[in-house]
Amino acid sequence: MPSAYILANVDVTDVDQYENYKKLSTVAMQEHSAEVCVRGGSVHVLEGDWSPSRIVLLKFSSVQQARAFYDSVEYQAAKAAREGFAVMRMTLVEGV
């Protein structure tokens, strides 16, 4: 079964309030066995006009596991805590 990745580009508008989202999303990641590949860190654009400010890359054992994470009660609480404090762009990608 192929692995799956959730790739997010986050524009944080309130760093202090975003910390609560990070705590809650960490609980959801742990609960759903997400492997954190990237969470923040410096970004260096190599090609194109994409200018991400904060990248998060999570690995899951399957698309179903990634969806279970995203749809979970734990992650829904994190999303609610993030509202108004960050703009999230997130995609689920099937891996190999």
N, C-alpha and C positions, 0 to 999 in steps of 0.2 A: 504494500500500500504506500503510495507517495506521501511524503511529508507535506506540510503546509506552512506558510509564513503569513504573518500579519505585518504589513509595512505601514508605518504611520509617519506623517509629517505634521508636526505640531508647531503652531505659532502661539507662544505663551504670552498673554497680555497682562497677567498678574502673577508674578513669580511666587509671592508668599501664599496666595490661595491655591496655586497649582501644586504645592507641596502636599496638600490634603488628597488631591487626585492621585498623586504618585503613591501615597501610602495605601489608598484603597485599591488602586490598580495592581499593586504588588501582591496584595492578598488574593485578588482574582487570578493573577498569574501563577501563584503558588498552588492555589486550589485546583487549577486546570493544567498543571504540569507544563507550563510554557517555559521554553528555554530562551532566556534573554540573550540575544546575539549582539544587539546594539541598543543602548538607552542613553541618548544624549551624546556628548562628545563633540569634538570639532568636525565640521563638514567641509570638504574640499570639492567643489564642483569641477569635474574634469571636462565635460562637454555640455553644450546646450545652455538654455536660459533658465533652468530650474534653480531656484535659490532657497533650498530648505533651511530652516533655522534650527530645528530639533528633529532628529530621526530616531525612530524606535523600530526595531526589527525583532519579532518574536517567532520562534520555531515551535511547531506542534507536530505530533506524530501523524495527524490526518486532518483533512478539511473538516471533518465532523468534530474533532476535538477543538479546533480553532473556533468553529461556530458555537460550540458549547461554552467556550470561554467568553466570546463576545455577547452571547445571549444570557449569560448567567446573572443571577441576582447580585453577585459580588461586583461584576463589572458594570451593571446598570447603576449601582450605587456610586461607583467611581465616575461614570459619565455625568450623573447628576451633580456631583461635587465640582466637576470641571466646567460646567455650563457658565458662560459669561467670563471665564478666566483664561480660555484658550480656544483656538480654532483648530479643529482636528480634521485631517484628511487621512483616511485609513482604507487600506485595501487588503483583501485576502487573496493570496497567490498560491496555487498548487505547485509544489516543488517536485523534485525527482528523488 
